[in-house]
Amino acid sequence: MAINALAIAFVEPGKAEIHELALPEPTDDDLVVRVEYTGISVGTERWAFDDYRPETVFPVIAGYLGVGVVERVGANVAGFAKGDHPLHPFSPAGAL
């Protein structure tokens, strides 16, 4: 199951572009989530965009704010089911 995704790329300080990426084939250890909404945080990611984070190497794909629906649960993944709306990729749906 080949997956292409759109990503926000910070290509240089102060410049962002939308890029299409080919993602690796999911494994039995992966949870595939179709992202419905995403954003750029006003802290960590904005600081990277403005080149205030010295560990940022451009170009970089930023992002950890995302909400979506589970499309596929790998055989080795517990606590999720297709159709769940996970709040965080490491927490079962509904957990805080």
SVG drawing of the C-alpha trace seen along z (x, -y; Angstrom):
<svg xmlns="http://www.w3.org/2000/svg" viewBox="-14 -35 37 44">
<polyline fill="none" stroke="black" stroke-width="0.4" points="0.0,0.0 2.0,-3.0 1.2,-6.2 1.9,-9.7 1.4,-12.6 1.6,-16.4 4.0,-18.0 5.0,-21.5 8.7,-21.9 10.8,-24.7 13.2,-25.0 15.2,-27.8 14.7,-30.2 11.5,-32.1 10.4,-30.1 7.8,-27.3 6.5,-25.1 4.1,-22.3 5.8,-19.1 4.4,-15.8 6.3,-12.9 6.3,-9.2 6.2,-7.4 7.8,-4.1 5.6,-1.0 3.9,-0.6 5.1,2.3 3.5,4.5 4.9,2.0 3.1,-1.1 -0.1,-2.9 -1.4,-4.7 -3.4,-7.8 -5.1,-9.9 -4.5,-13.4 -7.6,-15.6 -6.2,-18.8 -2.7,-19.9 -0.9,-23.1 2.4,-24.8 3.0,-25.3 3.7,-28.9 6.7,-27.6 8.9,-24.8 8.1,-24.9 7.8,-28.7 11.2,-29.0 12.6,-26.5 11.0,-28.4 12.5,-31.7 15.9,-29.9 16.0,-30.4 16.6,-26.6 20.3,-25.9 19.6,-22.2 17.4,-22.8 19.0,-21.8 17.2,-23.1 15.3,-21.8 13.2,-20.2 9.8,-18.7 8.1,-20.1 5.1,-18.9 3.7,-17.1 0.3,-18.7 -2.1,-16.5 -5.6,-15.0 -6.9,-12.2 -8.5,-8.8 -6.7,-5.5 -6.7,-3.8 -4.5,-0.8 -3.2,0.9 -0.1,3.0 -0.2,6.5 2.2,5.5 0.3,2.4 -2.0,2.5 -4.6,0.1 -5.9,-1.2 -8.6,-0.1 -9.4,-1.3 -11.6,-4.4 -10.2,-5.6 -9.3,-9.3 -6.0,-9.2 -5.1,-12.3 -1.4,-11.5 0.5,-8.8 1.7,-7.2 -1.6,-7.1 -4.7,-5.0 -7.6,-6.9 -9.4,-8.9 -6.5,-8.7 -5.2,-11.9"/>
</svg>
